[in-house]
Amino acid sequence: MEKKKHEQPAKLKIRKGDLVKVIAGDSKGTQGKIVEVILDKGRAIVEGANMVSKHTKPNAANPNGGIVKQEAAIHISNLMLVDPKTGNTTRVGRKKNDAGKLVRVAKKSGEEIK
C-alpha cells in the first residue's frame, strides 16, 4: 500500500523524554524513558525495553566486535504514558492552560505532562 504525498503521520500523544510503560509484547510491564520517536513508522525506542542482540564487526568504537545488546523500536500502540502524579498508566488529553497554550494532561489525575 503506497502512502499518498499529502498524508501526514498521525498525531502522537507521546514524546521523546516521556516515561512510558510497555503494555504488550515480550517487554510487557517494562518502564522506561523514550529515547527516540520514529514518526513515519509510528514507533519509538524505549530505554531498557525490547532488547535485541546485534552482531557487530570490529570498529573504532568496539575494537573486538561481537554481539551487542541494544533497544529496538516498539510500536506506539504498545506504549502507555505513566502518570507523573500517581505512577500508574494513563491516557493523554489536551487542554489549554492559564496562558492559553495547549498542553498535554493525564486523564486519570488531570496533571499537566511536562
C-alpha positions as CSV (number, residue, x, y, z in Angstrom):
1,M,0.0,0.0,0.0
2,E,1.5,3.3,-1.1
3,K,1.4,6.4,1.0
4,K,-0.1,9.5,-0.5
5,K,2.0,12.6,-0.7
6,H,-0.3,14.9,1.3
7,E,-0.8,12.4,4.1
8,Q,0.8,13.3,7.4
9,P,1.9,10.9,10.1
10,A,-0.7,10.5,12.9
11,K,-0.6,12.9,15.8
12,L,1.2,11.1,18.6
13,K,0.4,11.5,22.3
14,I,3.9,10.6,23.5
15,R,7.2,12.5,23.0
16,K,10.9,12.0,23.5
17,G,11.8,12.0,27.2
18,D,8.4,10.8,28.4
19,L,8.2,8.0,30.9
20,V,6.2,5.1,29.4
21,K,5.2,1.6,30.2
22,V,5.1,-1.3,27.7
23,I,1.6,-2.8,27.7
24,A,2.1,-5.6,25.1
25,G,4.7,-7.8,23.7
26,D,7.8,-9.5,25.1
27,S,8.8,-6.5,27.2
28,K,5.3,-6.1,28.7
29,G,5.5,-4.3,32.1
30,T,8.8,-2.6,31.4
31,Q,9.0,1.1,32.2
32,G,11.5,3.5,30.6
33,K,12.1,6.8,29.0
34,I,11.6,7.4,25.3
35,V,14.9,7.8,23.6
36,E,13.7,8.4,20.1
37,V,10.3,8.6,18.3
38,I,10.2,7.5,14.6
39,L,7.2,9.4,13.3
40,D,6.8,8.0,9.8
41,K,6.8,4.4,11.1
42,G,4.7,5.2,14.3
43,R,7.3,3.5,16.5
44,A,9.5,4.6,19.5
45,I,12.7,3.4,21.1
46,V,12.3,2.9,24.9
47,E,15.3,2.7,27.3
48,G,15.8,-0.8,28.5
49,A,12.8,-2.3,26.6
50,N,12.7,-4.6,23.6
51,M,16.4,-5.6,23.8
52,V,17.8,-7.4,20.8
53,S,21.2,-8.9,20.1
54,K,23.0,-7.3,17.2
55,H,26.1,-8.9,15.7
56,T,28.8,-6.2,15.0
57,K,32.0,-6.1,13.1
58,P,35.0,-4.7,14.9
59,N,35.2,-0.9,14.5
60,A,36.8,2.1,16.3
61,A,34.1,2.2,19.0
62,N,34.1,-1.5,19.5
63,P,37.5,-3.0,18.6
64,N,36.6,-6.6,19.3
65,G,33.2,-6.6,17.6
66,G,30.9,-9.4,18.8
67,I,27.3,-9.5,20.0
68,V,25.9,-6.2,21.3
69,K,22.6,-5.8,23.2
70,Q,20.5,-2.8,22.1
71,E,17.0,-1.4,22.2
72,A,14.8,-2.0,19.1
73,A,11.7,0.1,18.2
74,I,8.3,-0.7,19.6
75,H,5.0,0.3,18.0
76,I,3.4,3.3,19.8
77,S,0.1,1.4,20.3
78,N,2.1,-0.9,22.7
79,L,3.2,2.0,24.9
80,M,1.3,3.9,27.6
81,L,2.2,7.1,29.4
82,V,3.0,6.9,33.1
83,D,1.0,9.5,35.2
84,P,3.5,11.9,36.8
85,K,1.3,12.2,39.9
86,T,0.3,8.6,40.7
87,G,2.9,6.5,38.8
88,N,0.1,4.4,37.1
89,T,-0.5,4.3,33.3
90,T,-2.9,6.9,31.9
91,R,-4.4,8.1,28.7
92,V,-3.4,11.6,27.4
93,G,-5.7,14.5,26.8
94,R,-5.1,18.1,25.7
95,K,-6.3,21.3,27.5
96,K,-5.5,25.0,27.4
97,N,-3.5,26.2,30.4
98,D,-3.7,29.6,32.2
99,A,-1.5,31.1,29.5
100,G,-3.8,29.8,26.8
101,K,-1.3,27.3,25.5
102,L,-2.4,23.8,24.5
103,V,-0.8,21.3,26.9
104,R,-1.0,17.5,27.4
105,V,-2.7,16.4,30.6
106,A,-3.1,12.9,32.2
107,K,-6.7,11.8,32.0
108,K,-6.6,10.0,35.4
109,S,-5.2,12.8,37.6
110,G,-5.6,15.9,35.4
111,E,-1.9,16.6,36.0
112,E,-0.1,18.5,33.3
113,I,2.6,16.4,31.5
114,K,5.9,18.3,31.2
